[in-house]
Amino acid sequence: MEKLALLSVSDKRGLVDFATGLVKQHGYRLLSTGGTAKLLAEAGLPVTEVSQHTGFPEIMEGRVKTLHPKIHGGLLCRRDKADHLAQAVKNDIALIDLVVVNLYPFEQTVAKPHVEFEEAIENIDIGGPSMLRSAAKNHDSVTVVCDPADYGAVLEGLAKPDGLGDLRRKLALKVFQRTGAYDTAIAKYLETQQAEPDLEAMSGFPANYALSLKKAQSLRYGENPHQKAALYGTFHQHFEQLQGKELSYNNILDITSATYLIGEFERPTVAILKHTNPCGAASADTLIEAWHKAYATDRQAPFGGIIVVNQTLGLDVAEQIKDIFTEVIIAPRFSDEALAIFANKKNLRLMIAKEGIGADALQEMRSVIGGVLVQDRDRTMEKPSTWKVVTKRQPTAEEYAAMLFGWKIGKHVKSNSIVYCRGEQTLGIGAGQMARVDSSRIAVWKAGEAKLDLKGSVVASEALFPFADGLIAAADAGATSAIQPGGSMRDEEVIKAADERGMAMVFTGVRHFKH
């Protein structure tokens, strides 16, 4: 019995070789449309136009060409049902055994700057998804291909029919994943084009939250070796890896946290992170000065950590870092001299932030039981002009500057967080404790380990002090000023404790929880 293959693609990579294999190795007759048919004919392959096969011309500028019973009947006919086969014969419907279709490039079209609405609409494929879905529904009998990367596997599968069933099922799954992603892209585009916007949708939180991400990379494992993991989405569009081992699940989390943190700063800044928490950070007139100050905060925790800078990383900084075991270094650029030094550390991952430091994401998502939580990313950073001094003593200009620096760092430390700093340098950081006073004690201890004097320092707390004990602990450690959101039932007690100790304290009115 004659075998029919219908080929109609926008992405023509590898198509001629694949079609040649279908004809010469497996005896298929080819059906095709438009530019695809022309390409196959120019390659010397025998091909029948779909309009000739159906006896119905392409009409309406090609909008209607494959939407025909002779196409969809040939795809949907069940070969195990006698009445289906009899109806196919009665209606002169030839069975189609293989379909190769990829869709109009809608996503690429709407990604172009200033794309016209009409152009976007004309790149919504109708016949393509219809053929793919028909073939995929009947994958027990029909082989369906939507990705040129699968051509080789299909030719191999056709040569070994015993395993063709499993391959067809995998290909059918891929089809529905592709058409689902395609429809999601169209819906998201149309949401942005509403003349009378759906306020709920335009806020970024529509009634139905659709998400379709392409697998970017299989990972060796997740947070631990016994957990499987993969990366989805466009992470690699933001970063270029120059050298080193393959990124791990934890590396990717750390890189994300480091990039968001460093994006808060414009002056030359260095931050060192471990397990997504900063363990040292500083800004200065030069990157090398910032490095020395950031590293001074904690010389132990950076072992196996992440280093991020917001300026070109040159020879001077590279010389300081080279003997420290580091998992990842992120920079907007590396000098040739720095690259030469790091080339000797084969496992060290060097990452260039291709779109500049501080990659932006409007939303973040976390999985929960039965679904996901979606929220706007915490991009807010209050201006000092909106702060309120609540103590008798006003902060000095130096204290104000240190408050702003500490407030930016504290925003990126896991709650409960306490950051001690002086000028534009962290002195001690306490993260992730159940009681805020314990975070303060840890920060004080870390500063002591680093032999950094907290006298005259600023303490930053990303959320309110629920009791006066945390503030008192900071004062006892040497802090002379504090910055916090305020809003506790015991604010008056905390303010009184600050006044009794001659501290200056500012309420920002905004908290920065980070769970």
N, C-alpha and C positions, 0 to 999 in steps of 0.2 A: 504494500500500500504506500502511496506517495506520502512523504512527510513534508509538512509546511512549516516554515519559520518566518515569522513576521518581525522585521527590523525597522525601527523608526526612532532615531536618536538625535539629540542635540549635541551630545559629547561623542565625537566620532573617533576618539583615541582607540586604536587597536581593532576597530570594527572590521576593516578589510581582511586582516589576517584571520579574525574569528569567523567571518562569513565564508572565507575560503575553506577553512576547516570544516564548516557545516556542509558545504557543497561537495567537496572532493573526498573528505574522509567519511562522512556520514549520510550522504545522499539526500540532503534537504533541497527543496525548491524554495526560493526566496520571494517573499512579498515585502514591499517597502513603499515609502512615501517620499515625495519631494526631494529635498537635498540628499537624503540618505540613499534613495534609489539612484540618483544621479552618480553619487560617489561609487556605489557598487558596480554600476554599469561601466563607468570609466575604468574600473579595475578589471574589467573583462569578465565579470560574474553575471550569469543569467539571472534577471530579476524581473518580477511582474509588479506593476504599479497596483496599489490597493484599489484605485478607482476602476481599473480593468478587471480585477478579481471580483469586485462587488457589482460591477455594471452600473455604478452610480458615481457621478463626477464629484470631485472636490468642489465645495461651494462656500460662499460667504468668506472669501479670503482664506480658505483653508480651515476655517473654524469647524467645518463638518466634513470629515473624510473617513475616519475609522469608526464613527458611531453608526454602525450598520449591523443588521442581524447576521450577515455572512461573516463578519468579524467576531462579534461577541458570541454568536451561536457556535462558531468553530472553536472558541476558547472554553465556553461553559458546558458544552455537551459532555455528559458523563459516559465514558466508554464502557462502563459496567451495567448500563441500563439500556435494554433493547428498545424501549419506546423513544429514548433520546436519540439513539442511532437511527431509528426509522424516521423520525421527524427531520433529522439532518439530511437524510437521503431525499425525502419528499420535497424539502425546500432547497435542494441543491446547495447545501452548506458543507464545504470541505473542512475537515478537522484541522485545527492549527495546533501543532505539538510543541512549539517553542516560540517565545516572545522575548524580544530584546527592546526595551524602551527605557530611555532616561528623559527626564522632564524638562520643560522650558525652564531656563535659568531665572526663576522668579527671585530667589534670594539675592543673587548677584545683581539683578536689575534694581531692586529697591535699595541696595546698599550703595548705589552710585549717588554722588552728590546731586541734589536738585533734580532728581528723576521726576518726570511728568506722570501724573496720575494715570493718564490714558496708556502710556507705555507700560506701567506696572500692570494694569488690568490685562493688556494684550499678552503679557507673559505669564498669565495664569493658564496652565495646561489643563485641558478637559479630557481630550481623547486619551492622552498618555496615562493618567491615573486610572481611567476607566479600563483600559486594556490590562494594565498591571494588576488591578484588583480582580478582574475576571479570571485572568490566568492564575493568579495566586490562590483564588478560591478553589480552583480546579487543579491544584498542584499535584494531585495524585496522578494526573495524566499529562499535565502541561509543565514544561520547564520554563521558568520566568526569570529574566535577568534584568536588573535595574542598575548594575554597577559594572563598568568595564573591568574592574579588578577581578571579577569572577569569571571572565572569559576562559582562562586557562583551566580552572576547575571544572567548568561545564564541558569543555571538549574532552577532558579526561573522564568525566562521569559518563558521557555518552558512549565512550569506548568500553565502559564497564557497567552495563545496565543493572547488574545486581545491586549496586550501591546507589542507583539514581534516585530512589525514593527518599532516602535520607537527605540527599543534596537538594532535591526539590523542596522539601519541607523547610530547610534552612533558607533557601532563596525566597520562599514565600514569606517567611517571617521578615526577611530583610525588606521586602516590598512594602509590607504594612508599616514597618518602622519608617520607611522613606516617605510614603504618602501621608502618614501621620505628621511627620515633621514639616512636610510641604504645606499641608493645610494649616498647621499652627503658624507658619511664617506668614501666610496670607491673612489669617485672622488678626495677627498682631499688627500687620501693616494697615489693614482697614480700620483697626481701632484708632490709629493715629490720624486717620483721614476723615473722621466724622465731622460733619458740619456743625452738629450740635453734640459736643463731646459727652460721652458717658463719663460722668465725673468719677464714678467708682473705678472704671477702667483706666481713665487718664491719670488717676492717682498712683497707678502701678499695682493696684490690688483688685483686679476684675473678679466677677462672680465665679468664673472658671479659670483656674491658673494652669495654663498649658506650658509644658517645658519639653523641649526635644534637643538633646545635645549629642553631638557625634563623639564617639570614643576617640580620644587623642592619644592615649598611651595605656598599655597594660603595665601595671606596677608589679614589682616582685612580690610585695605583700603590703598590708595596711600598716596600722600603728604598731602591730606586732607580727612576727613571722607566721603565726597561725591564722591570720586574717587576710583573705583575698581582697584585692583592691584594683581600681582602674581610675584613670583621669579622663573626664569628659569636658568638652567645651574648647575654648580658644586660649587657654593659658599660654601656649607656645607662640601665639601671636604677640604677646607682650614681652616675652623674654627670649633671648638667644643664649644657648649654652655653648661656651667656647671650649671647655675641656672638662674632664672629670668623669666620675661614675654617673650612671643613670640616676635621675632624680628619684627619691623615695617619696612615699606618702607624707611622711613627717617633714621632709625637705620642702615640699610644696606648701604645706601649712605655714612653715616658718618663713618662707620667701614672701608669702602673701602678707603676713603680719608685719614683716620688716619693711616691705614696700609701702604699706599704709602709714606706718609710723614715720618713716623718713620723709614722706610727702608733706608732713606738717611744717617742714623747715626750709628756709631759703638760704640762710648762711651756711658755710661749709660745716657739715654735720656728719658724725659717725655714730652709729648705734650697733650694739652687740646684743644678740638675742639668743635665748635658750628656751626651748619648748614654748615658743611664741611670745615669751615675756622678755622685755628688755632687761638686761642685767647691767648695762652701762650705756650712757649716751652723753654726748656733748656737742656744742656748737662753738666755733672759734673763727678767727680771721683766716686761718689756714687749715687744711684738712689734717696735716700732721699734728698740729696742736690739738685739734678736736680728737684725734686718735688717742693721744697720750692721756687726755682728760677722761675719755670714755673708758679706756682700759683700766685706769686707776681705780674706778669704782669697784671692780671685782676682777681679780686676776685669776680666779679659780673657775668660776662658772663658764667663761668663754670657751673652755676646752670642749671641742665638739660642737661649737655653736655656729651662729650665722652672723656675718659682718655685712653691714650695708652702709654705703656712703652716697652722698648726693652730688659729688664732684668727680672729675676724672681721677681715678686712683693711680698715682704715679709711683716712681721709684722709692721715694722716701717712706711712704706708708707701706709699700710692699716689703721693704726691708724689715719693718717692724713686725709685720704679720707672718712672715714666711716660716718662722719657727714655732708658731702656735698651731696646734691641731684644730683646723677649722673645716666644717662640712661644706659651707657655701659662702662665697663672697659675691655681693651684688653691687654693681656700679653702673652709671650711665655710660662710662667708657673706661678702658684700661690703657695706660701708656704702653708702648712697645717694650720699654725697660721692665715694667711691672709684669707683663706677660712672660718675658724671658725668665724672670725669677720664679714665677708660679709654674712654669712649664715642667720644673723638676718635681712638682707635687702632682703626680698623675691622677690621684683620686680626688683632688680638690676640685669642686664644681665652681666654675667661674660663670657668672650670669650677667649678661647685659640687659638692662631694662630698655627695651627698644623704643618705647614710647615715652621715655623719660621717667625719672623717679616720681613715685606718687600715683601709680596707675589707679584710675578711678573706677568704682563700681557703685551704681546707684542703689542696688539692693543686695542683700545677702540672705542665704537660705540655710536652714538646718533641719535635718530629719528628726521627726518625733514619732512616737507610736501612732501608726495609722495615717501619717501624712507629713507635711512639712510646715515649718514656720518661715514666713517671709517678712523681712523688715527693711526699711530704709537703712543704709549704712550710716553709722554715726560720723557724719562729716562736719557737724557743728563745732565751731570753735569761737567762743564768745570773745568779744573785744573788752579790754580792760575798762573802757568807758561805761560798760554796762554793769561792772562789778560794784558791790556795795561794801564799804568798810563798816564793820559792825562793832569795832573796839574803840576804846578811847584814843589809842595811839594810831596814827596814820602810818602806813608802810612807807619806807624810804623809796627813792627811785630805784635803788639797787634791789630792794626786796620786791618791788613790783616786777622788775625784769626777771628775777628768779622765779617768781610766782608763775609768770606766763610760760617760762620754759618747763617748770615742773608740772604745770597743768596739762601741757601738750603731751608730756611723757606719760603721766598718770592715766590719761585716756586710753593708752594702749597696754596697760598692765592689768592682768586678770584681777577681778574683784575678790575679796576686798584688797585695795591697793593703797600703799603709802610710798611716797617718793620724797626723799630729802635731796635738796640741791642747793648749790650756791652759784650765782651767776648763771652760766649756761652749761653747767656740769652736774650730773647726778652724783650723789655722795653715798646713797644707800637706798635700796628698793626692796620693799616687802610685798609679796604677791599672793593672792589666792587663799588667804586665811579666812576661817569662819568668823573670827572676831577681829575687828579692825585694830584693836590694841596689840594683837599678836603680830599683825603685819608691821606695825610700827616697831615692835621689839626686834623683829627679824631685820628690818632695814637698819636699825641702830647697830645690831650685831655685825651685819655685813660691812657697815662703815668702819666699825672698830677693827674688823679683820683686815680691811684695806688701809688702816691707819689714817683715815680721813677724819678730820675734826669737824663735828657738827655744830660747833659754837657759831652762832650767827646765821645758821642755815634757815631755809624755808622748807616747810613741810606741806606737801600737796596730798589731798585725800579726794579720790574721784567721786565719792559719795559722802553723805553727811556723817559727822561724828555723832553716834547715837547717845553716847555718854561723854562725860568730860575726861574719862580715863585716857583715851587715845591722845587727846591734846596735851594732857599733863605729862604723859610719857614723852611726847615730842619736846616739850619745854624742858623736861629733866635732861634730855639728850643734848640740849643746846640750841634748839630751834627758837628763833625770835619772831617768826611770823608764820602764818598758816593761810592756806587757801582751800576752800571746800564749798560745796553747793549750798549748805544750810538747809533748813526745813525739818529739823528734828524737834520732837516735843520738848526736848531739853536744851534747845538752842541757848536759852538764857543762862543755863548752868555752864555751858561750854564757853560762852562769851565772858561770863564772870571769871572763869578759870583763866582765860587769856588775859583779861585785864589785871587780875591779881599778879600775874607773872610779867606784866609789861609787854605782852606780845601784841602785834598787829595782826588782825584777821580780816579776811575778805570772804564774802559770800558771793558766789557766781550766779546762783539761782538755777543752774543746770547741772545735772549729774551725768556721769559717763560710766555706768555699769558695764562690765565686760565679763560675761559668764562663759 
